[in-house]
Amino acid sequence: VLDEPTSSLAAADVPRLFEVIGRLRARGVSIVYISHFLEEVGRIADRFTVLRDGRAVAEGAMAEADAAKLVEWMVGRRITEMFPRAAHSVGEPVLELSELGATGVEAASLSLRRGEILGVVGLIGAGRTEMLRAIFGLAPVRRGLVRLAAVIGPASPAERLAQGVGMLSEDRQGEGLALSLSLADNLTLSDLKRYRRGGWLRRGEQARAAAGWMERLGIRAAGSGAPAGSLSGGNQQKLALARLLHHDCDVLLLDEPTRGIDVSSKAQIYELIGKLAQAGKAVLFVSSYLPELLGVCDTIAVMCRGRLGGKRETSEWSEHSLLLAAAGGAA
């Protein structure tokens, strides 16, 4: 039984896993393969079963399956566009890196503009996460320059938040959320001062604010007082995003924002990212899933062995050229 076996694999390792699965099947081993990636299932599965809300809603032969119909069964409604795009314009630079060096990062230079969705792709260990953590102040900057609007130099995470920078960790359960605390606490923790009166926390105001964000982002939960750990992966991810929006961050550092969540939640997050760009937010979007980068981003840059290449318009990239560049070949 393989549960999302490729979610933490580098793209180059996925075909190797499929080769192993092929050898096991040839030996007569039966395999249950659980995945949100329809292209993977289509490649290796003989039959499929679709689960939604704890029930099997469809099954059949994979060779006769239609991808659009599979998505409809998974979501429970029709999705006409997997990567919805909101019209947005790109403005002035708000975040600039010049030869940034940090642990795991040899040299990273980029210019992120207001209203831009800039994707960053790379194999595991390429330094993508390390770059975001250095920008946000979770890791020391060893050399180079970080410029945030008129502010130059490294800063702590608290200072970055005060400057309007928010980061979504790839490890939402380990460091992105406090799972034992309520949705309201998780959503407002980074900016509680607006709910303080005379040294006391006004729980009613906090709960009403949290309920508003839950409605806006479609977070399904028993209520704002429910523990974050009781939510599904997709709703946990939307909760972590809601905290950045509650804090009114202008620059969003998103590290694998759709990893391990269902198709419906992915589409909702893609739509939200587009609306954020439409509102003038600048988004740095790190992902290992190439279709979403090509479907959502305005520009894409590739990181290889700690070095970030120059960004190019998304239309100039393909999955093949991205993989080639990530592996160290010519794009």
DRENDO-1510 file (C-alpha; in Angstrom, 1 decimal, always signed):
<recs>
REC; n; res; u; v; w
REC; 1; VAL; +0.0; +0.0; +0.0 .
REC; 2; LEU; +1.7; +3.2; -1.2 .
REC; 3; ASP; +0.2; +6.4; +0.1 .
REC; 4; GLU; +1.3; +9.5; -1.9 .
REC; 5; PRO; +4.8; +7.9; -2.5 .
REC; 6; THR; +6.0; +10.7; -4.8 .
REC; 7; SER; +5.0; +13.7; -2.7 .
REC; 8; SER; +8.6; +14.1; -1.4 .
REC; 9; LEU; +10.5; +12.7; -4.3 .
REC; 10; ALA; +12.5; +14.7; -6.8 .
REC; 11; ALA; +11.1; +14.5; -10.3 .
REC; 12; ALA; +14.0; +12.4; -11.5 .
REC; 13; ASP; +13.3; +9.7; -8.9 .
REC; 14; VAL; +9.6; +9.2; -9.8 .
REC; 15; PRO; +10.4; +7.1; -12.9 .
REC; 16; ARG; +12.6; +4.9; -10.8 .
REC; 17; LEU; +9.8; +4.3; -8.4 .
REC; 18; PHE; +7.5; +3.3; -11.3 .
REC; 19; GLU; +10.2; +0.9; -12.5 .
REC; 20; VAL; +10.2; -0.8; -9.0 .
REC; 21; ILE; +6.4; -0.9; -9.1 .
REC; 22; GLY; +6.5; -2.5; -12.5 .
REC; 23; ARG; +8.9; -5.2; -11.3 .
REC; 24; LEU; +6.8; -5.9; -8.3 .
REC; 25; ARG; +3.7; -6.3; -10.4 .
REC; 26; ALA; +5.5; -8.7; -12.7 .
REC; 27; ARG; +6.3; -10.8; -9.7 .
REC; 28; GLY; +2.6; -11.0; -8.8 .
REC; 29; VAL; +2.6; -8.4; -6.1 .
REC; 30; SER; -0.8; -6.6; -5.7 .
REC; 31; ILE; -0.4; -2.8; -5.2 .
REC; 32; VAL; -2.8; -0.1; -3.9 .
REC; 33; TYR; -1.5; +3.2; -5.0 .
REC; 34; ILE; -2.9; +6.4; -3.4 .
REC; 35; SER; -2.3; +9.7; -5.2 .
REC; 36; HIS; -3.7; +13.1; -6.0 .
REC; 37; PHE; -1.6; +13.2; -9.2 .
REC; 38; LEU; -3.8; +11.9; -12.0 .
REC; 39; GLU; -1.0; +11.6; -14.5 .
REC; 40; GLU; +0.8; +9.1; -12.2 .
REC; 41; VAL; -2.3; +7.0; -11.7 .
REC; 42; GLY; -3.0; +7.0; -15.4 .
REC; 43; ARG; +0.6; +5.8; -16.0 .
REC; 44; ILE; +0.8; +2.8; -13.7 .
REC; 45; ALA; -2.7; +1.7; -12.6 .
REC; 46; ASP; -4.9; -1.0; -14.1 .
REC; 47; ARG; -8.0; +0.0; -12.2 .
REC; 48; PHE; -9.1; +3.0; -10.2 .
REC; 49; THR; -11.4; +3.8; -7.3 .
REC; 50; VAL; -12.3; +7.4; -6.4 .
REC; 51; LEU; -12.8; +8.2; -2.7 .
REC; 52; ARG; -14.7; +11.4; -1.6 .
REC; 53; ASP; -15.6; +12.2; +2.0 .
REC; 54; GLY; -14.9; +8.7; +3.1 .
REC; 55; ARG; -17.0; +6.9; +0.4 .
REC; 56; ALA; -16.1; +5.2; -2.9 .
REC; 57; VAL; -18.0; +7.2; -5.5 .
REC; 58; ALA; -16.6; +5.7; -8.7 .
REC; 59; GLU; -14.5; +2.8; -10.0 .
REC; 60; GLY; -13.5; +1.3; -13.3 .
REC; 61; ALA; -10.7; +0.4; -15.8 .
REC; 62; MET; -7.9; +3.0; -15.9 .
REC; 63; ALA; -7.6; +2.6; -19.7 .
REC; 64; GLU; -11.2; +3.8; -20.1 .
REC; 65; ALA; -11.0; +6.7; -17.6 .
REC; 66; ASP; -11.4; +10.3; -18.5 .
REC; 67; ALA; -9.3; +12.8; -16.6 .
REC; 68; ALA; -12.0; +15.5; -16.5 .
REC; 69; LYS; -14.5; +13.0; -15.2 .
REC; 70; LEU; -12.1; +11.7; -12.5 .
REC; 71; VAL; -11.6; +15.3; -11.3 .
REC; 72; GLU; -15.4; +15.8; -11.2 .
REC; 73; TRP; -15.9; +12.6; -9.1 .
REC; 74; MET; -13.0; +13.6; -6.8 .
REC; 75; VAL; -14.4; +17.1; -6.2 .
REC; 76; GLY; -18.1; +16.4; -6.4 .
REC; 77; ARG; -18.7; +19.2; -8.9 .
REC; 78; ARG; -17.4; +20.1; -12.4 .
REC; 79; ILE; -14.2; +22.1; -12.6 .
REC; 80; THR; -13.9; +23.7; -16.0 .
REC; 81; GLU; -10.4; +24.9; -15.4 .
REC; 82; MET; -7.9; +23.3; -13.1 .
REC; 83; PHE; -5.7; +26.3; -13.0 .
REC; 84; PRO; -8.0; +29.3; -12.8 .
REC; 85; ARG; -6.3; +32.6; -13.6 .
REC; 86; ALA; -7.2; +36.1; -12.5 .
REC; 87; ALA; -6.2; +39.0; -14.7 .
REC; 88; HIS; -3.4; +41.0; -13.0 .
REC; 89; SER; -0.8; +43.5; -13.9 .
REC; 90; VAL; +2.8; +43.6; -12.7 .
REC; 91; GLY; +4.3; +46.6; -11.1 .
REC; 92; GLU; +7.5; +47.8; -9.5 .
REC; 93; PRO; +10.1; +45.5; -7.7 .
REC; 94; VAL; +9.3; +44.8; -4.1 .
REC; 95; LEU; +11.9; +42.1; -3.3 .
REC; 96; GLU; +15.4; +41.9; -4.8 .
REC; 97; LEU; +18.1; +39.4; -4.1 .
REC; 98; SER; +21.7; +40.0; -5.3 .
REC; 99; GLU; +24.1; +37.0; -5.0 .
REC; 100; LEU; +22.4; +35.8; -1.9 .
REC; 101; GLY; +24.4; +33.1; -0.1 .
REC; 102; ALA; +23.2; +31.0; +2.9 .
REC; 103; THR; +23.3; +27.4; +4.1 .
REC; 104; GLY; +22.4; +25.4; +1.0 .
REC; 105; VAL; +22.4; +28.4; -1.2 .
REC; 106; GLU; +25.4; +29.3; -3.3 .
REC; 107; ALA; +24.1; +32.3; -5.2 .
REC; 108; ALA; +20.6; +33.5; -5.8 .
REC; 109; SER; +19.6; +36.7; -7.6 .
REC; 110; LEU; +16.1; +37.7; -8.5 .
REC; 111; SER; +13.7; +40.6; -8.7 .
REC; 112; LEU; +10.1; +40.0; -7.6 .
REC; 113; ARG; +7.6; +42.6; -8.6 .
REC; 114; ARG; +4.3; +43.7; -7.2 .
REC; 115; GLY; +1.5; +41.6; -8.7 .
REC; 116; GLU; +3.9; +39.0; -10.0 .
REC; 117; ILE; +3.7; +35.2; -9.4 .
REC; 118; LEU; +7.3; +34.0; -9.7 .
REC; 119; GLY; +7.7; +30.2; -9.6 .
REC; 120; VAL; +10.9; +28.5; -8.5 .
REC; 121; VAL; +11.6; +24.9; -9.3 .
REC; 122; GLY; +14.5; +22.6; -8.5 .
REC; 123; LEU; +15.3; +19.0; -7.4 .
REC; 124; ILE; +15.3; +18.1; -3.8 .
REC; 125; GLY; +18.4; +19.6; -2.2 .
REC; 126; ALA; +18.7; +22.3; -4.8 .
REC; 127; GLY; +18.3; +25.0; -2.1 .
REC; 128; ARG; +14.8; +26.3; -2.8 .
REC; 129; THR; +13.5; +26.0; +0.7 .
REC; 130; GLU; +16.8; +27.3; +2.1 .
REC; 131; MET; +16.5; +30.4; +0.0 .
REC; 132; LEU; +13.0; +31.2; +1.3 .
REC; 133; ARG; +14.1; +30.6; +4.9 .
REC; 134; ALA; +17.1; +33.0; +4.5 .
REC; 135; ILE; +14.9; +35.7; +3.0 .
REC; 136; PHE; +12.4; +35.4; +5.9 .
REC; 137; GLY; +15.1; +35.3; +8.6 .
REC; 138; LEU; +14.8; +31.7; +9.6 .
REC; 139; ALA; +18.4; +31.1; +8.5 .
REC; 140; PRO; +21.4; +33.4; +8.4 .
REC; 141; VAL; +22.4; +35.3; +5.3 .
REC; 142; ARG; +26.1; +34.7; +4.7 .
REC; 143; ARG; +26.7; +37.0; +1.8 .
REC; 144; GLY; +24.9; +39.0; -0.8 .
REC; 145; LEU; +22.1; +41.5; -0.6 .
REC; 146; VAL; +18.4; +41.3; +0.3 .
REC; 147; ARG; +16.3; +44.4; -0.5 .
REC; 148; LEU; +12.7; +44.7; +0.5 .
REC; 149; ALA; +11.3; +47.9; -1.0 .
REC; 150; ALA; +13.4; +50.6; +0.8 .
REC; 151; VAL; +14.8; +48.2; +3.5 .
REC; 152; ILE; +18.2; +46.6; +2.8 .
REC; 153; GLY; +19.8; +43.7; +4.7 .
REC; 154; PRO; +18.8; +40.6; +6.7 .
REC; 155; ALA; +16.1; +40.6; +9.4 .
REC; 156; SER; +14.4; +38.4; +11.9 .
REC; 157; PRO; +11.1; +36.7; +11.1 .
REC; 158; ALA; +9.3; +39.2; +13.4 .
REC; 159; GLU; +10.9; +42.1; +11.5 .
REC; 160; ARG; +10.0; +40.5; +8.2 .
REC; 161; LEU; +6.3; +40.2; +9.2 .
REC; 162; ALA; +6.4; +43.9; +10.3 .
REC; 163; GLN; +7.8; +44.7; +6.8 .
REC; 164; GLY; +4.9; +42.9; +5.2 .
REC; 165; VAL; +6.6; +39.6; +4.3 .
REC; 166; GLY; +4.9; +36.3; +5.1 .
REC; 167; MET; +6.1; +32.7; +4.7 .
REC; 168; LEU; +4.2; +29.5; +4.2 .
REC; 169; SER; +6.3; +26.5; +5.4 .
REC; 170; GLU; +6.4; +23.3; +3.4 .
REC; 171; ASP; +6.0; +21.5; +6.8 .
REC; 172; ARG; +2.5; +22.8; +7.8 .
REC; 173; GLN; +2.2; +20.3; +10.7 .
REC; 174; GLY; +5.7; +20.5; +12.0 .
REC; 175; GLU; +6.1; +24.3; +12.0 .
REC; 176; GLY; +3.4; +25.9; +9.9 .
REC; 177; LEU; +0.5; +25.4; +12.5 .
REC; 178; ALA; +0.1; +24.9; +16.2 .
REC; 179; LEU; -2.1; +21.8; +15.8 .
REC; 180; SER; -3.4; +21.7; +19.4 .
REC; 181; LEU; -4.5; +25.3; +19.3 .
REC; 182; SER; -7.8; +26.5; +17.8 .
REC; 183; LEU; -8.3; +27.8; +14.3 .
REC; 184; ALA; -8.9; +31.3; +15.8 .
REC; 185; ASP; -5.6; +31.2; +17.7 .
REC; 186; ASN; -3.6; +29.9; +14.7 .
REC; 187; LEU; -5.1; +32.5; +12.3 .
REC; 188; THR; -4.5; +35.5; +14.6 .
REC; 189; LEU; -1.3; +34.5; +16.5 .
REC; 190; SER; +1.1; +36.7; +14.4 .
REC; 191; ASP; -1.1; +39.8; +15.0 .
REC; 192; LEU; -3.0; +39.6; +18.3 .
REC; 193; LYS; -2.6; +43.3; +19.2 .
REC; 194; ARG; -5.8; +44.3; +17.4 .
REC; 195; TYR; -7.8; +42.0; +19.8 .
REC; 196; ARG; -6.1; +43.3; +23.1 .
REC; 197; ARG; -8.0; +45.6; +25.4 .
REC; 198; GLY; -6.4; +46.5; +28.8 .
REC; 199; GLY; -4.1; +43.5; +28.8 .
REC; 200; TRP; -6.9; +41.1; +28.0 .
REC; 201; LEU; -7.6; +39.2; +24.8 .
REC; 202; ARG; -11.1; +39.8; +23.5 .
REC; 203; ARG; -12.1; +36.3; +22.4 .
REC; 204; GLY; -15.3; +37.3; +20.8 .
REC; 205; GLU; -13.7; +39.7; +18.4 .
REC; 206; GLN; -11.0; +37.2; +17.7 .
REC; 207; ALA; -13.5; +34.5; +16.9 .
REC; 208; ARG; -15.6; +36.8; +14.6 .
REC; 209; ALA; -12.5; +37.7; +12.7 .
REC; 210; ALA; -11.5; +34.1; +12.3 .
REC; 211; ALA; -14.9; +33.1; +11.2 .
REC; 212; GLY; -14.8; +35.8; +8.5 .
REC; 213; TRP; -11.5; +34.5; +7.1 .
REC; 214; MET; -12.8; +30.9; +7.3 .
REC; 215; GLU; -15.8; +31.9; +5.1 .
REC; 216; ARG; -13.6; +33.8; +2.6 .
REC; 217; LEU; -11.3; +30.9; +2.1 .
REC; 218; GLY; -13.8; +28.1; +2.4 .
REC; 219; ILE; -12.2; +26.5; +5.4 .
REC; 220; ARG; -14.4; +23.6; +6.5 .
REC; 221; ALA; -14.4; +23.1; +10.3 .
REC; 222; ALA; -16.8; +22.7; +13.2 .
REC; 223; GLY; -16.0; +26.3; +14.1 .
REC; 224; SER; -13.2; +28.7; +14.9 .
REC; 225; GLY; -12.7; +27.1; +18.3 .
REC; 226; ALA; -11.9; +23.7; +16.7 .
REC; 227; PRO; -8.3; +22.5; +17.0 .
REC; 228; ALA; -6.2; +23.0; +13.9 .
REC; 229; GLY; -5.2; +19.3; +14.1 .
REC; 230; SER; -8.8; +18.2; +13.4 .
REC; 231; LEU; -8.8; +19.7; +9.9 .
REC; 232; SER; -8.0; +17.9; +6.6 .
REC; 233; GLY; -4.7; +18.7; +4.9 .
REC; 234; GLY; -6.3; +21.1; +2.5 .
REC; 235; ASN; -8.1; +23.0; +5.2 .
REC; 236; GLN; -5.0; +23.2; +7.2 .
REC; 237; GLN; -3.1; +24.7; +4.3 .
REC; 238; LYS; -5.9; +27.3; +3.7 .
REC; 239; LEU; -5.7; +28.1; +7.5 .
REC; 240; ALA; -2.0; +28.8; +7.2 .
REC; 241; LEU; -2.6; +31.0; +4.2 .
REC; 242; ALA; -5.4; +32.8; +6.0 .
REC; 243; ARG; -2.9; +33.8; +8.7 .
REC; 244; LEU; -0.7; +35.5; +6.1 .
REC; 245; LEU; -3.8; +37.3; +4.7 .
REC; 246; HIS; -5.0; +38.3; +8.2 .
REC; 247; HIS; -1.5; +39.8; +8.7 .
REC; 248; ASP; -2.0; +41.7; +5.4 .
REC; 249; CYS; +1.4; +40.6; +4.0 .
REC; 250; ASP; +2.4; +42.2; +0.7 .
REC; 251; VAL; +5.1; +39.6; -0.2 .
REC; 252; LEU; +4.2; +35.9; +0.1 .
REC; 253; LEU; +6.9; +33.2; +0.2 .
REC; 254; LEU; +5.0; +30.0; -0.5 .
REC; 255; ASP; +6.9; +26.7; -0.1 .
REC; 256; GLU; +5.0; +23.8; -1.7 .
REC; 257; PRO; +1.6; +25.3; -0.9 .
REC; 258; THR; -0.4; +22.4; -2.4 .
REC; 259; ARG; +1.7; +19.4; -1.3 .
REC; 260; GLY; -0.4; +16.5; -0.1 .
REC; 261; ILE; -3.8; +18.1; -0.5 .
REC; 262; ASP; -6.8; +17.1; -2.6 .
REC; 263; VAL; -7.6; +18.3; -6.1 .
REC; 264; SER; -10.5; +20.6; -5.0 .
REC; 265; SER; -8.3; +22.4; -2.4 .
REC; 266; LYS; -5.5; +22.8; -5.0 .
REC; 267; ALA; -7.9; +24.5; -7.4 .
REC; 268; GLN; -9.1; +26.8; -4.6 .
REC; 269; ILE; -5.5; +27.7; -3.6 .
REC; 270; TYR; -4.6; +28.4; -7.3 .
REC; 271; GLU; -7.5; +30.7; -7.6 .
REC; 272; LEU; -6.6; +32.4; -4.3 .
REC; 273; ILE; -3.0; +33.0; -5.5 .
REC; 274; GLY; -4.3; +34.6; -8.7 .
REC; 275; LYS; -6.6; +36.9; -6.7 .
REC; 276; LEU; -3.7; +37.9; -4.4 .
REC; 277; ALA; -1.6; +38.9; -7.5 .
REC; 278; GLN; -4.6; +40.8; -8.8 .
REC; 279; ALA; -4.7; +42.7; -5.5 .
REC; 280; GLY; -1.0; +43.7; -6.0 .
REC; 281; LYS; +0.6; +41.1; -3.8 .
REC; 282; ALA; +4.0; +39.7; -4.8 .
REC; 283; VAL; +4.2; +35.9; -4.7 .
REC; 284; LEU; +7.3; +33.7; -4.7 .
REC; 285; PHE; +6.0; +30.2; -5.4 .
REC; 286; VAL; +8.2; +27.2; -4.8 .
REC; 287; SER; +6.9; +23.9; -6.0 .
REC; 288; SER; +8.0; +20.4; -7.2 .
REC; 289; TYR; +4.8; +20.0; -9.3 .
REC; 290; LEU; +5.6; +21.3; -12.7 .
REC; 291; PRO; +2.0; +21.5; -14.1 .
REC; 292; GLU; +1.0; +23.9; -11.4 .
REC; 293; LEU; +4.0; +26.2; -12.0 .
REC; 294; LEU; +3.3; +26.3; -15.7 .
REC; 295; GLY; -0.4; +26.8; -15.0 .
REC; 296; VAL; -0.3; +29.5; -12.3 .
REC; 297; CYS; +3.0; +31.5; -12.6 .
REC; 298; ASP; +3.8; +34.5; -14.7 .
REC; 299; THR; +7.6; +33.8; -14.6 .
REC; 300; ILE; +9.7; +30.8; -13.6 .
REC; 301; ALA; +13.3; +30.4; -12.4 .
REC; 302; VAL; +15.2; +27.2; -11.9 .
REC; 303; MET; +17.5; +26.4; -9.0 .
REC; 304; CYS; +20.2; +23.8; -9.4 .
REC; 305; ARG; +22.9; +22.9; -6.8 .
REC; 306; GLY; +22.3; +26.1; -4.8 .
REC; 307; ARG; +22.3; +28.5; -7.7 .
REC; 308; LEU; +19.2; +30.2; -9.0 .
REC; 309; GLY; +19.0; +30.8; -12.8 .
REC; 310; GLY; +17.4; +33.8; -14.4 .
REC; 311; LYS; +13.7; +33.9; -14.5 .
REC; 312; ARG; +11.8; +33.6; -17.9 .
REC; 313; GLU; +8.3; +34.1; -19.0 .
REC; 314; THR; +6.3; +30.9; -18.3 .
REC; 315; SER; +5.4; +30.6; -22.0 .
REC; 316; GLU; +9.1; +30.0; -22.7 .
REC; 317; TRP; +9.2; +26.9; -20.5 .
REC; 318; SER; +8.0; +23.4; -20.8 .
REC; 319; GLU; +8.0; +20.5; -18.4 .
REC; 320; HIS; +10.9; +19.0; -20.3 .
REC; 321; SER; +13.0; +22.2; -20.3 .
REC; 322; LEU; +12.3; +22.8; -16.6 .
REC; 323; LEU; +13.5; +19.3; -15.7 .
REC; 324; LEU; +16.5; +19.6; -17.9 .
REC; 325; ALA; +17.5; +22.9; -16.3 .
REC; 326; ALA; +16.9; +21.5; -12.8 .
REC; 327; ALA; +19.1; +18.5; -13.5 .
REC; 328; GLY; +22.0; +20.8; -14.6 .
REC; 329; GLY; +21.5; +20.6; -18.4 .
REC; 330; ALA; +20.9; +23.4; -20.8 .
REC; 331; ALA; +17.2; +24.5; -20.8 .
</recs>
